[in-house]
Amino acid sequence: MKSIIFDVDTGIDDALAMAYALHSPELEILGFTTCFGNVPVEDATRNTLAVLEKLNRHIPVFSGAGQTLNRGEKKEYPKHVHGEDGLGNTLEGAPTLQASQGHAVDFIIEQVKSRPDEITIIAVGPLTNIALAIKKDPEIMSLVKEVIIMGGAVKVQGNVNPYAEANIICDPDAADLVLSSGLPVTLVGLDVTMQTCLPKSKLDEWRATGKESAQFLAEMTDYYMKAYDSSHPGLGGCALHDPLAVGVAINSDLVRTESMNIKVVTEGEETGRTIGQPDSESGIRVCTEVDAARFVKHFLERVIRS
């Protein structure tokens, strides 16, 4: 069983990834850490608690970075993709679960130092919390087992502009710090996530189960798919970006990787671009191929378990 810290900016695909992870016995989720990204950090924390409540799980949630490493607060959030609340406008009130005391960065440092070479961090939002943890206590770089990052577009175009993927461009300085730090990283970017597709027809199957959690996930994902109908007409569903990072944590054989050094562009028109150079000695493994059918099948077998 892998010991996991799950760093999220909880929007819709984060919620799907949470359900997948929480229903996977291979993973022990020690805690969720939240960051701005899809939504402001306060909303990410609330949404994380709301998803846990719907899934009837009690896992510590620590609120983290509310702004970028060097560039202040994020100005706009993708409400057309994730809704006003970040969960497809499905929230009907505040969750009863409460966030844990303390800051996400301190939780990351404490857990990594108490379990050297045991902790895998799954990061599916901007990398600000990880960067802040490195800056506060550089010792953790040698103690983390692995960081699995949903982010980047190395050999393909970005999804915010032709160059940049959303998580990286949210805080390119944090991404550059993390990806140049020497941490052992698996980069699960658009190179592979855009090859996955959750078909819209599956949502009716989720609804047909009658489970409240399945209804919740179906309704928010339906909102997400409508955004995809505009941006990717004819796809008939949505890509499973954040869930694939969880899939890689469960079974790395779902993907093929290449060892690369990654540079993040931090200035100019191409800010947020992830440039990869092959390097067999690098600790960064970039996912370049995915067995999408096997992954989607596995995801669907897990995501709405009771």
VOLUMLUM-565237 format. One record per residue: x, y, z of N, C-alpha, C in turn. Coordinates in steps of 0.05 Angstrom, whole numbers, padded with zeros to 5 digits, always signed. Example, Ala and Ser with C-alpha at 12.3 -4.5 7.8 and 13.67 -1.06 7.14 Angstrom:
% VOLUMLUM-565237
+00264-00114+00156+00246-00090+00156+00264-00066+00156/+00257-00045+00142+00273-00021+00143+00258+00001+00157/
% end
This chain:
% VOLUMLUM-565237
+00017-00024+00000+00000+00000+00000+00017+00025+00000/+00011+00044-00018+00026+00069-00019+00014+00089+00000/+00032+00103+00014+00023+00125+00031+00023+00151+00015/-00001+00164+00014-00006+00186-00005-00013+00212+00010/+00000+00234+00001-00011+00260+00006-00022+00270-00020/-00047+00278-00020-00061+00285-00045-00066+00315-00045/-00051+00329-00063-00052+00358-00065-00071+00366-00087/-00093+00381-00080-00115+00385-00099-00123+00415-00100/-00136+00422-00122-00148+00449-00124-00177+00443-00132/-00192+00431-00115-00215+00414-00122-00237+00428-00138/-00235+00420-00164-00256+00424-00184-00268+00397-00191/-00279+00394-00214-00294+00370-00221-00276+00346-00226/-00254+00349-00241-00237+00325-00246-00222+00318-00221/-00216+00337-00203-00204+00331-00177-00224+00313-00161/-00249+00320-00162-00269+00304-00147-00270+00275-00157/-00269+00272-00184-00268+00245-00195-00243+00230-00187/-00221+00245-00187-00196+00232-00178-00196+00225-00149/-00209+00241-00132-00212+00235-00104-00227+00209-00100/-00250+00207-00114-00267+00183-00112-00251+00158-00120/-00237+00160-00142-00221+00138-00152-00200+00130-00132/-00186+00149-00121-00165+00143-00101-00176+00131-00075/-00198+00143-00066-00209+00134-00040-00221+00106-00043/-00228+00097-00067-00239+00071-00071-00218+00051-00080/-00193+00058-00078-00170+00041-00087-00154+00031-00063/-00156+00006-00056-00142-00005-00032-00112-00004-00034/-00101+00001-00058-00072+00003-00060-00061+00029-00048/-00079+00048-00043-00070+00075-00034-00081+00080-00006/-00063+00090+00011-00070+00100+00038-00068+00130+00037/-00091+00144+00037-00091+00173+00036-00087+00184+00064/-00064+00196+00069-00058+00207+00095-00072+00233+00099/-00076+00248+00078-00089+00274+00080-00090+00288+00053/-00109+00306+00051-00111+00323+00027-00101+00351+00034/-00085+00362+00016-00076+00390+00019-00088+00406-00004/-00097+00430+00001-00111+00445-00019-00096+00470-00027/-00101+00478-00052-00088+00501-00064-00108+00516-00082/-00103+00541-00087-00118+00555-00108-00112+00542-00135/-00130+00546-00154-00125+00536-00181-00150+00536-00197/-00166+00515-00196-00192+00515-00208-00211+00535-00195/-00207+00539-00169-00223+00557-00152-00204+00570-00132/-00212+00591-00118-00196+00601-00096-00192+00579-00074/-00171+00582-00059-00164+00560-00040-00186+00555-00020/-00200+00576-00011-00222+00571+00008-00243+00553-00004/-00249+00557-00030-00269+00540-00044-00258+00512-00048/-00232+00510-00054-00219+00484-00058-00221+00467-00032/-00217+00480-00010-00219+00466+00016-00248+00458+00021/-00266+00476+00017-00295+00469+00020-00303+00446+00002/-00295+00448-00023-00302+00427-00042-00291+00400-00035/-00266+00400-00025-00253+00375-00017-00269+00362+00006/-00277+00379+00025-00293+00369+00048-00320+00359+00038/-00332+00373+00019-00358+00366+00008-00357+00339-00006/-00336+00334-00021-00333+00308-00035-00329+00286-00014/-00312+00291+00005-00308+00270+00026-00335+00264+00040/-00350+00284+00045-00376+00280+00059-00395+00263+00041/-00396+00270+00015-00413+00254-00003-00403+00225-00005/-00377+00221-00002-00366+00194-00004-00365+00180+00023/-00374+00194+00044-00375+00183+00071-00347+00174+00081/-00328+00192+00076-00301+00187+00084-00291+00210+00102/-00275+00203+00121-00264+00223+00139-00233+00222+00138/-00222+00240+00122-00193+00243+00118-00186+00271+00124/-00163+00276+00137-00155+00304+00143-00152+00321+00118/-00161+00345+00119-00158+00365+00097-00144+00389+00108/-00122+00397+00096-00107+00420+00105-00107+00442+00083/-00115+00465+00090-00116+00487+00071-00088+00498+00066/-00082+00505+00041-00055+00514+00034-00054+00540+00020/-00038+00541-00001-00032+00566-00015-00056+00579-00027/-00059+00605-00022-00080+00621-00033-00072+00639-00056/-00046+00640-00061-00036+00656-00083-00010+00644-00093/+00000+00654-00115+00024+00643-00128+00049+00648-00112/+00070+00635-00120+00095+00638-00106+00106+00666-00107/+00105+00679-00131+00117+00705-00135+00099+00726-00148/+00075+00718-00157+00060+00736-00175+00033+00744-00163/+00030+00741-00137+00005+00750-00124-00018+00731-00130/-00042+00741-00127-00066+00725-00129-00074+00720-00158/-00085+00697-00163-00096+00691-00190-00120+00709-00195/-00122+00720-00219-00142+00740-00225-00169+00728-00233/-00168+00706-00248-00193+00694-00259-00193+00664-00255/-00217+00653-00252-00221+00625-00248-00239+00614-00270/-00235+00588-00278-00249+00577-00301-00278+00568-00294/-00295+00588-00288-00323+00581-00280-00338+00568-00302/-00331+00573-00327-00345+00561-00350-00339+00531-00351/-00317+00523-00338-00310+00494-00338-00320+00480-00313/-00317+00493-00290-00322+00480-00265-00347+00491-00250/-00359+00512-00260-00383+00523-00248-00376+00545-00227/-00396+00558-00217-00392+00579-00197-00380+00568-00172/-00387+00544-00164-00377+00532-00139-00353+00514-00143/-00346+00509-00169-00323+00492-00174-00331+00463-00177/-00356+00456-00171-00365+00429-00173-00391+00427-00190/-00391+00442-00211-00413+00441-00230-00439+00451-00219/-00437+00470-00199-00461+00482-00187-00479+00461-00173/-00466+00441-00161-00480+00419-00147-00483+00423-00117/-00467+00442-00106-00468+00445-00077-00494+00458-00067/-00505+00447-00046-00530+00457-00035-00527+00469-00008/-00503+00471+00002-00497+00483+00028-00469+00476+00036/-00460+00487+00058-00433+00482+00067-00431+00454+00079/-00409+00440+00074-00406+00413+00086-00404+00415+00117/-00411+00394+00130-00410+00393+00159-00381+00386+00168/-00366+00373+00151-00338+00366+00158-00322+00392+00160/-00302+00392+00177-00285+00415+00181-00256+00409+00173/-00243+00430+00162-00214+00427+00156-00198+00424+00181/-00175+00410+00179-00157+00407+00201-00142+00432+00207/-00134+00435+00232-00118+00458+00240-00090+00455+00228/-00078+00478+00221-00051+00477+00210-00051+00482+00180/-00028+00487+00170-00024+00494+00141-00015+00470+00125/-00025+00469+00101-00018+00447+00083+00013+00442+00081/+00028+00464+00079+00057+00462+00075+00069+00448+00099/+00060+00455+00123+00071+00443+00147+00064+00413+00149/+00039+00407+00141+00031+00379+00140+00048+00363+00122/+00054+00373+00098+00071+00359+00079+00098+00354+00091/+00110+00374+00103+00137+00372+00114+00137+00352+00137/+00118+00354+00155+00117+00336+00178+00113+00307+00169/+00096+00302+00150+00091+00274+00142+00115+00263+00128/+00128+00278+00110+00151+00268+00095+00174+00262+00114/+00178+00279+00134+00201+00275+00153+00195+00253+00172/+00170+00248+00178+00163+00226+00196+00163+00199+00182/+00161+00199+00156+00161+00174+00140+00180+00176+00117/+00206+00177+00122+00225+00181+00101+00224+00159+00080/+00224+00167+00055+00224+00149+00032+00199+00132+00029/+00177+00141+00043+00152+00126+00042+00129+00142+00028/+00131+00169+00028+00109+00185+00019+00109+00190-00011/+00087+00184-00024+00082+00193-00051+00063+00216-00050/+00071+00238-00063+00053+00262-00066+00040+00261-00093/+00013+00261-00094-00001+00264-00119-00010+00293-00120/-00001+00308-00140-00007+00337-00142-00022+00342-00168/-00047+00351-00165-00064+00354-00189-00073+00383-00193/-00060+00402-00180-00065+00430-00184-00039+00445-00188/-00039+00471-00185-00013+00486-00185+00006+00475-00164/+00031+00477-00168+00051+00464-00151+00061+00482-00128/+00045+00501-00121+00053+00521-00101+00058+00509-00074/+00041+00492-00064+00046+00480-00038+00072+00464-00037/+00077+00449-00058+00102+00434-00059+00126+00452-00060/+00125+00473-00076+00147+00493-00077+00151+00506-00050/+00130+00514-00037+00133+00527-00011+00145+00507+00010/+00138+00482+00008+00149+00462+00026+00179+00459+00021/+00188+00459-00004+00216+00457-00010+00231+00481+00000/+00220+00505-00004+00233+00529+00005+00235+00530+00036/+00214+00520+00049+00214+00521+00079+00233+00500+00091/+00234+00477+00079+00251+00455+00089+00262+00439+00067/+00285+00448+00055+00296+00434+00032+00303+00405+00037/+00306+00397+00062+00313+00369+00069+00293+00349+00058/+00268+00358+00055+00247+00339+00046+00252+00329+00018/+00268+00343+00002+00273+00335-00026+00286+00307-00027/+00302+00300-00007+00315+00274-00007+00299+00253+00007/+00276+00261+00018+00260+00242+00035+00234+00234+00021/+00225+00248+00000+00201+00241-00013+00206+00217-00031/+00187+00198-00031+00190+00174-00048+00186+00182-00077/+00164+00197-00083+00157+00204-00110+00136+00226-00110/+00137+00243-00130+00116+00263-00135+00104+00257-00162/+00078+00251-00162+00063+00246-00187+00047+00271-00193/+00054+00285-00215+00042+00311-00221+00025+00309-00246/-00001+00318-00243-00017+00323-00267-00011+00351-00276/+00004+00353-00298+00011+00380-00307+00030+00378-00331/+00030+00399-00347+00049+00402-00369+00038+00391-00395/+00052+00399-00416+00046+00391-00443+00073+00392-00458/+00087+00369-00458+00115+00369-00467+00117+00366-00498/+00101+00347-00509+00103+00342-00538+00077+00350-00552/+00058+00362-00537+00032+00370-00549+00027+00399-00542/+00005+00410-00553-00002+00437-00547-00015+00439-00519/-00014+00463-00508-00027+00468-00482-00057+00469-00484/-00071+00472-00462-00100+00475-00462-00110+00502-00453/-00091+00519-00445-00098+00547-00438-00091+00565-00462/-00069+00559-00475-00060+00572-00499-00043+00551-00514/-00032+00557-00537-00017+00537-00552+00007+00526-00537/+00016+00539-00516+00041+00531-00502+00036+00518-00475/+00016+00527-00460+00016+00520-00432-00009+00504-00423/-00004+00486-00405-00025+00471-00391-00034+00486-00366/-00059+00483-00358-00071+00500-00338-00057+00499-00311/-00050+00476-00301-00038+00476-00274-00010+00489-00274/+00005+00486-00295+00032+00498-00296+00030+00528-00299/+00013+00538-00316+00012+00566-00321-00001+00581-00297/-00016+00567-00280-00026+00580-00256-00004+00590-00238/+00018+00576-00237+00041+00585-00221+00067+00573-00233/+00076+00586-00255+00099+00575-00269+00125+00575-00253/+00127+00595-00235+00151+00596-00218+00152+00572-00199/+00129+00565-00187+00128+00542-00170+00134+00516-00185/+00123+00514-00209+00128+00491-00226+00158+00489-00233/+00170+00511-00240+00198+00511-00247+00215+00502-00223/+00208+00513-00199+00224+00505-00175+00221+00475-00170/+00197+00465-00171+00193+00436-00165+00207+00419-00186/+00204+00426-00211+00214+00408-00232+00245+00411-00236/+00257+00431-00223+00286+00433-00224+00298+00426-00197/+00282+00416-00179+00292+00412-00151+00307+00386-00147/+00304+00367-00165+00316+00341-00162+00297+00320-00149/+00273+00328-00143+00253+00310-00133+00248+00288-00154/+00243+00263-00146+00235+00243-00165+00206+00248-00174/+00202+00254-00199+00176+00263-00209+00167+00246-00232/+00141+00240-00232+00128+00229-00256+00108+00250-00265/+00113+00260-00290+00096+00281-00301+00075+00269-00319/+00050+00272-00309+00027+00261-00324+00013+00285-00337/+00021+00291-00361+00012+00316-00374-00009+00310-00396/-00015+00332-00411-00034+00330-00433-00025+00310-00454/+00001+00304-00455+00011+00284-00474-00004+00258-00472/-00013+00251-00447-00027+00226-00443-00056+00231-00434/-00061+00251-00418-00088+00254-00407-00109+00260-00429/-00101+00274-00450-00119+00280-00472-00125+00255-00489/-00111+00233-00484-00118+00208-00498-00139+00192-00483/-00146+00201-00459-00167+00187-00444-00194+00201-00448/-00215+00185-00446-00241+00197-00449-00262+00182-00433/-00276+00196-00416-00299+00185-00402-00324+00191-00419/-00336+00170-00430-00359+00174-00448-00384+00185-00433/-00398+00203-00445-00422+00214-00432-00442+00193-00425/-00444+00171-00439-00463+00150-00434-00460+00138-00406/-00435+00139-00395-00430+00127-00369-00445+00142-00347/-00451+00168-00351-00465+00183-00330-00492+00172-00324/-00506+00163-00345-00533+00150-00340-00530+00124-00324/-00508+00110-00329-00503+00086-00313-00498+00093-00284/-00484+00114-00279-00479+00123-00251-00506+00130-00238/-00522+00146-00252-00548+00154-00241-00565+00130-00235/-00564+00110-00252-00581+00086-00249-00575+00070-00224/-00551+00074-00213-00544+00059-00188-00561+00068-00165/-00571+00092-00166-00587+00103-00144-00571+00113-00120/-00545+00110-00122-00528+00119-00100-00525+00150-00100/-00527+00162-00077-00525+00191-00075-00498+00201-00085/-00477+00187-00078-00450+00195-00087-00448+00193-00117/-00460+00173-00129-00459+00170-00158-00475+00192-00172/-00498+00200-00161-00514+00222-00172-00498+00248-00171/-00484+00252-00148-00468+00276-00144-00446+00278-00165/-00431+00256-00169-00410+00255-00189-00421+00258-00217/-00443+00246-00223-00455+00247-00249-00463+00276-00256/-00476+00289-00237-00486+00317-00243-00463+00336-00248/-00442+00334-00231-00419+00353-00235-00404+00346-00261/-00402+00321-00267-00387+00313-00291-00403+00321-00316/-00429+00320-00315-00446+00329-00337-00440+00358-00343/-00437+00375-00323-00430+00403-00327-00403+00405-00341/-00384+00390-00331-00356+00390-00342-00357+00382-00372/-00373+00361-00378-00375+00352-00406-00387+00373-00425/-00404+00389-00414-00416+00411-00431-00394+00431-00439/-00375+00436-00421-00352+00453-00428-00336+00439-00450/-00333+00413-00448-00318+00398-00469-00333+00398-00496/-00359+00398-00495-00375+00400-00520-00367+00425-00535/-00361+00447-00521-00353+00472-00534-00324+00471-00543/-00307+00461-00526-00278+00463-00532-00268+00439-00549/-00282+00416-00547-00274+00392-00562-00299+00380-00574/-00312+00393-00593-00336+00383-00605-00332+00355-00617/-00351+00337-00612-00349+00311-00623-00335+00291-00605/-00323+00300-00583-00310+00281-00565-00329+00263-00551/-00353+00273-00544-00373+00257-00531-00368+00249-00502/-00353+00266-00489-00347+00261-00461-00326+00281-00451/-00309+00272-00434-00288+00290-00423-00262+00274-00418/-00240+00288-00419-00214+00276-00412-00213+00272-00381/-00198+00252-00373-00195+00245-00345-00167+00253-00336/-00163+00280-00334-00136+00290-00328-00126+00281-00300/-00139+00291-00279-00130+00285-00252-00133+00255-00245/-00154+00242-00254-00156+00213-00248-00133+00197-00259/-00122+00205-00282-00099+00189-00293-00075+00191-00274/-00071+00213-00261-00048+00215-00242-00052+00194-00219/-00077+00190-00211-00083+00170-00191-00078+00142-00202/-00087+00138-00227-00083+00112-00240-00054+00105-00241/-00036+00125-00247-00008+00120-00248+00003+00113-00221/-00008+00125-00200+00001+00118-00173-00007+00090-00166/-00030+00081-00175-00039+00053-00170-00023+00033-00186/-00019+00039-00212-00006+00020-00230+00010+00036-00251/+00036+00038-00247+00052+00053-00266+00054+00040-00294/+00045+00015-00296+00046+00002-00322+00025+00012-00341/+00006+00029-00331-00013+00041-00349-00001+00060-00369/+00023+00069-00363+00036+00089-00380+00065+00080-00387/+00075+00092-00408+00103+00091-00415+00116+00118-00411/+00140+00119-00401+00153+00144-00395+00180+00147-00408/+00188+00172-00410+00215+00178-00420+00228+00196-00399/+00253+00191-00393+00268+00208-00374+00277+00234-00388/+00269+00256-00376+00276+00282-00387+00282+00302-00366/+00298+00322-00373+00299+00347-00358+00276+00365-00368/+00263+00378-00350+00241+00396-00357+00247+00424-00348/+00245+00442-00368+00248+00471-00362+00220+00483-00365/+00213+00500-00346+00187+00514-00348+00193+00543-00355/+00181+00552-00377+00185+00580-00386+00170+00598-00366/+00183+00618-00356+00171+00636-00335+00168+00665-00345/+00176+00671-00369+00173+00698-00379+00165+00697-00408/+00151+00718-00416+00144+00721-00445+00119+00707-00453/+00115+00706-00479+00091+00695-00491+00087+00666-00485/+00109+00651-00481+00107+00622-00477+00108+00615-00447/+00102+00634-00430+00102+00628-00401+00084+00604-00395/+00095+00586-00379+00080+00562-00372+00087+00538-00389/+00101+00542-00411+00109+00520-00428+00128+00501-00414/+00124+00475-00418+00143+00455-00406+00159+00443-00429/+00185+00449-00429+00203+00441-00450+00220+00417-00440/+00218+00395-00454+00232+00371-00445+00256+00365-00462/+00278+00358-00449+00302+00349-00463+00309+00321-00452/+00311+00301-00470+00318+00274-00461+00343+00273-00445/+00342+00258-00423+00365+00256-00404+00361+00230-00388/+00376+00210-00394+00373+00184-00381+00379+00185-00351/+00393+00206-00343+00401+00209-00315+00380+00225-00299/+00361+00237-00313+00342+00254-00299+00323+00238-00281/+00315+00251-00259+00296+00239-00241+00267+00245-00249/+00263+00258-00272+00236+00265-00281+00228+00245-00304/+00207+00231-00299+00196+00213-00319+00171+00225-00331/+00172+00230-00357+00149+00243-00371+00133+00221-00384/+00107+00221-00378+00089+00201-00390+00085+00209-00420/+00090+00190-00437+00088+00195-00466+00067+00177-00480/+00060+00155-00467+00040+00137-00478+00023+00127-00455/-00002+00120-00461-00021+00110-00441-00038+00088-00453/-00043+00067-00437-00062+00047-00445-00090+00058-00436/-00101+00075-00453-00125+00090-00445-00149+00072-00439/-00152+00051-00456-00176+00034-00452-00174+00019-00425/-00150+00009-00418-00147-00005-00393-00150+00014-00369/-00140+00038-00372-00143+00058-00350-00172+00065-00346/-00186+00072-00368-00214+00080-00365-00231+00058-00353/-00226+00033-00361-00240+00010-00350-00235+00008-00320/-00210+00011-00312-00203+00010-00283-00216+00032-00267/-00215+00056-00278-00227+00079-00266-00257+00074-00261/-00271+00064-00282-00300+00060-00280-00307+00038-00260/-00289+00019-00257-00294-00002-00237-00292+00008-00208/-00278+00030-00205-00272+00040-00178-00289+00064-00169/-00294+00082-00188-00301+00110-00181-00327+00112-00164/-00346+00094-00169-00371+00097-00154-00377+00074-00136/-00356+00061-00127-00360+00040-00107-00372+00051-00082/-00388+00035-00068-00400+00044-00043-00381+00039-00020/
% end
